[in-house]
Amino acid sequence: MLSAVKNFFLAFLLSALIFGLIATFAVRLVVDNINSTLAADEGESGTSPDQQGGDSQPGQKDSTVRNADTVNILLIGSSYRSGIYADYDPQAIKAAYGIEPKEFTPLPAPGDVAPIYIGQLSDDMYAHSSDGIDIGDGQLVFRHGLYNVSYRPLTADVILLLRIDPGRHQMTLTQFSHDVSLSVNGVYTKMGEIYGKNGIATLCDAVHLLTGLPVNGYIAADGDSFPGIIDQFGGLEYTVPENVELVNPSNGEVTKLFRGSVKMSGETAYELIAFNGYKEAGNTRDKTAVGMIRTLILKLASPENRESIPSIAGILLGYARTDIEAQKLAGYLSLLTSCSVSVIEIQPVTEKALISENEKRDVFNLEKTRAAFAVYKKTYE
């Protein structure tokens, strides 16, 4: 009897010991799996919760460029050359640059105003328009005293949406033709003319309206600043599509460029972008502008320039107009160093529309263009 009881207790103690060992092993296995999962999550984000800065505080501008963010920057090139031409529309300068126009001074005799068109228009023509009379080529004639003055148009001739997509390691350039119109405040206005009539902010809004994408910032250059940017980086090597002759508007000097790769100065590069006299089919001013901007971006954001990105951003800020702060601009350039380049991956959709009783014009089809850009709404955040 005692022997049976003794055997029972020994069996019970042995079973309890074995069960305890199994339970301890199982708990430890679960804990180890949980810790491994947490460590893997932190590794994917790159930082631990304690290392992350979190959202910026109210009133502070977040200048961090995250590797998962997709960025859309509007690149604008305008025809403005204040050092050469003095007959731009003062209101256009105010809209594009925020500079108050100078007060009008009496005109000299017609023979002394070679840079300015002088004509005679009847008073009844002005009764129908407070914005001037269009005499063609985008020029408006205004009545000032005895004479009618035509101002040089101030337009954005290059409008490109630069999309940086770190998730796919890709940069995409999409062009918006400056000659195609969009309804702005109920009036059909060419994209290039929005710059001088309504300003950069409205041009950014127009691109946002067409694409459905946020515009994270803009970089604008013109005939005064673009040559300086090119010269600061030692010129630009570009493949000229055909033999051309460029005329320097400041001194009349002619520069001959031959088909093929050419190392050019900033002034020559700008004159080539402005050149509009191609003879061979397929060669256009717009195509040259896109190709040259792509070449410049590849040069500035080449992998060997990674260490020089802050100084490159500083040079751009010294010449171009932008609403992007220095730290963010450097961050965007850093992202570009790991991106390949695609040009015009998506085309804005245009169509012919009846603007007035006797005028048809190329306009953007808003619905179809937004549908085309819907693929860009995928992000990697």
Sequence and secondary structure as in RCSB ss.txt:
>XXXX:A:sequence
MLSAVKNFFLAFLLSALIFGLIATFAVRLVVDNINSTLAADEGESGTSPDQQGGDSQPGQKDSTVRNADTVNILL
IGSSYRSGIYADYDPQAIKAAYGIEPKEFTPLPAPGDVAPIYIGQLSDDMYAHSSDGIDIGDGQLVFRHGLYNVS
YRPLTADVILLLRIDPGRHQMTLTQFSHDVSLSVNGVYTKMGEIYGKNGIATLCDAVHLLTGLPVNGYIAADGDS
FPGIIDQFGGLEYTVPENVELVNPSNGEVTKLFRGSVKMSGETAYELIAFNGYKEAGNTRDKTAVGMIRTLILKL
ASPENRESIPSIAGILLGYARTDIEAQKLAGYLSLLTSCSVSVIEIQPVTEKALISENEKRDVFNLEKTRAAFAV
YKKTYE
>XXXX:A:secstr
 HHHHHHHHHHHHHHHHHHHHHHHHHHHHHHHHHHHHHHHHHHHHSS TTT   S  TT       TT  EEEEE
EEE   TTT   B HHHHHHHH            GGG TTSEEE   HHHHTT SS EE STT EEEEETTEEEE
EB   EEEEEEEEEETTTTEEEEEE  TTSEEEETTEEEEHHHHHHHT HHHHHHHHHHHH     EEEEE TTT
HHHHHHHTT EEEEESS EEEE TTT  EEEE SEEEEE HHHHHHHHH     STT  HHHHHHHHHHHHHHHH
T GGGGGGHHHHHHHHHHHSEESS HHHHHHHHHHHTT EEEE SS   EEEEEEETTEEEEEE HHHHHHHGGG
GG    
